[in-house]
Amino acid sequence: MLKHFNVRISGKVQGVFYRAAAQQEAFRLGLRGFVRNEPNGDVYIEAEGPSEQLTALVSWCHTGPPNAIVLEVHVVEAEQGLYTVFEIRR
């Protein structure tokens, strides 16, 4: 069953290649959606795909790339979007 998660990651997550690493992880897991930086310093992800792969992405988000310092990961299940790829948005 396909699901859609909105994920907000707080901490030192900008300027550490978090978006690029999240995109690579989403590609590896076969997910669709996007990742973007937020004005307040958070990173925001919308991802959809099989439940098991989404859970794996959320697990990865708690650590992120090597230079990230993740303080909080907040996940909300939402309605599916119309995504065909996983992209980095500015």
Secondary structure, 3 states (H helix, E strand, C coil): CEEEEEEEEEEECCCCCHHHHHHHHHHHHCCEEEEEECCCCCEEEEEEEEHHHHHHHHHHHCCCCCCCEEEEEEEEECCCCCCCCEEEEC
